[in-house]
Amino acid sequence: MTTIIPMRPMCMLLLLLGLFSSVNQVAIAQVISPKTSKPENEANKAKISSVRLRNFTEDGKQITRFDAVGDAIDAHDGEIAYFEDTYYLYGTSYDCGFAWQNKKAPFCGFKVYSSPDLVNWTDQGYLFDAKTPVWQTRCDGNTYGCFRPHVIFNQKNHEYVLWINVYDNKSGFRVFTSASPTGPFKEVAEPTLAINRDAPVAGLNNGDHDTFVDDDGTAYLAYTDWRAKGAIVIEQLTEDYLSGTNRYVNSVTPERTEAPGLFKRGGIYYVTYSDPNCGYCSGTGTSYRTAPTPLGPWSEGTKISDNSCGGQPSFVSTVKLTEDSLFIYGSDLWNDAARNEALANYFWFPLTFAADGSIQPIVCEETPALPIRVGQPDKQASAAQAKGSPSQASATEYTTGCSINDSLGRQDQVFVASQTGLLSAVSVTAYKKDDPDAPLELAIYSEEGASNSTAKPLYSTFLPADSLSWAARNRFIRPNLRVSAGQRYVLRVRSAATVGCYGLAYAAGETSSESKMPGRNKGNIPGTSEAGRTLKFQTFIQAKK
């Protein structure tokens, strides 16, 4: 047996691309499975196209979204912004092990993903380096944490401005600027706000927020006043969007609210919010209020969802179309207040309005088609998809689950070698939870050998627990194993861990018979492997010369 430690993400990408250096030499094995922005350049204007977003499978399971290279998207409690024909998803990362109120947990930072169509996403990395001692001191598990990155564009200064929520200073926020929507962002002076300016430093002063730019270029910050027990404040920002002006309205909502989303439609200003507030709550309500100006007067609240479709409201993103705008509501589908939320998913839905401007109730079950502007794919995404990496555009929908734990020790997946040659690489999309006390083993058997409890694997290797992330990511091994065309093999994933678990990404749902797909998961060994799952994995074979 061989023990290996997975390479860094960039090495993984280079490995993947290298394996496809010759199209004639590489084949993918057959899987056996059961079933407000900058002005646009008119010459490059994106076309309007219908895109369908899926949040849940037909049987109600949450769908995990993956980026262009097949890793789960890890950006939470942020927003979707639209700049120059491109959608950007900003959010807090949990992949490195951050867990709210866990004093030993590191701070992972803030990530951004880009997309031409809200479906295919490319990881653009971190907004700034959060591994420094300064940022670890400000945001790690010894503190209350740092959350909710929001980015707006200042047309006058030609700068992107990032606001994040922190708890190490008086205002509750830190501000950054960048020439690019993906950063790197550079911190500027701490902002001054009208509310709680005399409060103690590093207290629970101001929190959850949203940024909004009006049609005339005036920007506003909607934020939560924790010292008023969760009332929402809206304050006008300075011309550079870097601080408050002391022009504000407080008590937009009563206590026990948070997570405002401020936007404008047809001359009416709206603010959505969590009603009630609930840290990492998997199913709190969403309400909204309206006003003729951002500074009020604001109406009474109206509830449009009792459970935010299994999550907590996060944002409302405005996407300008040719003659109208699309308002995309987002809620974080938190992982049952797990503290580490690397596995949390998303609910995205276009808000609809009645003739009087009122927002109609959110319908969780529907998967509506969105008439959005679709830009050009990112070069990295195009290259990855051309080389065969998993794509969100694929018809396959995946979810995640703790597949390897004390009671369920392994998961098997059958595959067929498409040609005779060298099985040079195998990837499986895996993660860890609650610090397993044993490594994860990946082994390859012949199909006959997999059913024999005494048979030795053709290849086996171990991935140490500390080499896996908390978010589902591709993990590569290099068997360099000779395989024969048409032969059936089994990829077995297992562990002796008695603490925590290892999770795998797998196809969500299953077909009724093998005739609808090439085959099925080898999950029929009693008490050892969960049947009815198709693992998210890939095999790469170099053809025999």
Residue, then its C-alpha position, 0 to 999 in steps of 0.5 A: m500500500t502507498t500513502i500519499i498527501p493530496m497536492r495543492p489545488m493549483c497542482m491538482l488543476l495542472l495534473l488534470l490539464g496535463l492528463f489531457s495533453s493528448v486527446n488521443q491518449v486519454a479517455i474518461a472511463q464509463v461510469i456505472s450509475p443508478k440513475t449595479s454596475k459599470p456601463e456596458n460596451e454596446a459591442n460586447k453587450a450580453k444577450i438575453s437568455s433563459v436560464r433555469l436555476r435548480n435549488f432542490t432535486e425532485d425529491g426535495k434534497q438540496i443541490t450542491r453547486f460546484d465550480a468549473v473544476g468540480d469543487a463545491i462552491d464555498a462562499h456564504d452569507g454574502e451576495i450576488a453582484y452584477f458587473e460588466d456582463t458578469y455575475y459575482l458571488y461573494g461570501t465567507s469561506y469555511d473550507c479551512g475549518f472556521a467554526w463560529q465560536n470555536k476558539k481553536a478555529p482559524f479564519c478562512g477569509f472571503k471568496v469570490y466566484s464569477s459566472p456568465d449565467l448564474v449556473n457555471w461558476t469559476d473560483q476567483g480566489y480570496l478577496f484579500d490575504a486573510k492568513t496574516p496574523v492581523w486577520q487571524t486575530r481579528c476574525d478567528g474562533n477567539t472572536y465573534g468572527c467576520f462575515r457578509p462581504h458586499v461589493i459596490f462600484n463607485q462610478k465617480n472614482h472607478e473603484y470597487v468598494l468592499w464592506i465586511n462585518v467585523y467585531d474587533n472595532k467600534s463601528g462593526f465594519r471594515v472597508f476596502t477598495s480595488a480596481s477589480p471586482t475580484g480584488p485584491f482589495k486593500e483596506v482603508a480607514e475604519p468607517t464612522l457611522a451614526i449609530n453606536r459611535d460611543a459604544p465600547v470597542a470590540g462589542l456587539n455594536n453593529g452587524d449584518h448589512d447590505t450596500f445599495v447604490d441608487d440611480d443617482g449614484t448615492a450609496y447607502l448602508a443598511y445594517t443591524d443595530w445589535r444594541a437596539k436588539g436587532a433593529i435595522v438602520i439605513e445610513q447614507l454613505t459619503e461620495d466615496y462610499l467609504s464611511g457614513t454621513n450621519r444622515y440616517v433612519n433608525s428603527v426601520t424594523p423593530e428588534r429581533t431582525e437582521a440581514p437586510g437586503l435593500f433595493k429599488r423598483g419602480g420608484i419604490y424602495y424595499v428592504t427585505y430582512s430575516d424575521p426573526n433573526c436567528g444565527y445559522c437558522s435553517g428556516t427563519g422567516t423573510s419579511y419586507r418593508t417599503a418607503p418612498t426614499p431610502l431614509g423613509p418613512w418605512s411601512e409596516g412589515t409584510k412576511i413573504s416566507d415563513n422559513s426562507c425555503g429552509g434557510q435564512p435570507s441573505f440578499v436581493s440582487t438587482v440585475k438590469l435587463t433591456e427594459d426592466s430589472l430582475f430581482i434575485y432573492g437569495s437565502d443561505l441554506w444553513n447546515d442545521a447550525a453546524r458552526n462550520e458551514a462549509l456544506a451550506n447550500y443556497f436558494w436563489f429565486p426571482l422575486t415577483f410583484a403584484a400590480d400595486g408593487s407588493i412582493q408576492p410570496i416566495v414559492c420554494e418548490e418551483t424552479p423558474a426560468l430567468p430571462i437574464r443577460v448571459g456573458q462569455p464564459d471565463k477562460q478558466a471555466s472554458a478550459a476546464q470544461a473542454k478538458g472534461s472537468p465536472s461542470q455545473a452545466s451538466a444535467t447531473e445534480y449532486t448533493t453531499g452526505c456523510s457516507i463514511n462513518d462509524s456505522l457505514g464504513r465504506q462506499d463502492q462505485v463501479f466503473v468500466a474501463s473505456q479502453t486498455g491502458l494506464l489508469s493514471a488518475v482518479s478523483v473523488t469529491a470528498y470532505k471531512k466533518d468533526d475531525p475523523d480519527a483515522p485516514l480515508e482509504l481509496a482502493i481499486y478492485s476488480e469487480e470480482g475481487a470487490s465481492n470477496s472479503t479476503a481479496k487484496p485491492l489492485y491499488s490502495t492509498f490513504l488520505p490523512a484526515d488533515s489533508l481533506s477540507w471541510a468543503a467537498r473538493n476533488r481529491f486525486i490519486r495516481p494509481n498508474l494501474r493497467v486496466s483492460a477495455g470493457q472490464r468492470y472495476v470498483l472504486r472503494v472509499r472507506s475508513a476505520a474512523t470512529v469519530g466524525c465522518y468523511g462525506l462524499a458528493y453523489a448523484a441526487g436521486e436515482t432512476s428506476s432501472e439500469s436501462k436508463m443509465p449504464g449501470r448502478n452503484k455497487g451498493n448491494i453488500p449488506g451493512t457496508s455500503e449505501a445503495g442507490r448512490t452514484l459518486k461524483f468521481q472521474t477516472f483518466i486512462q492513458a491509452k496503451k501505445 
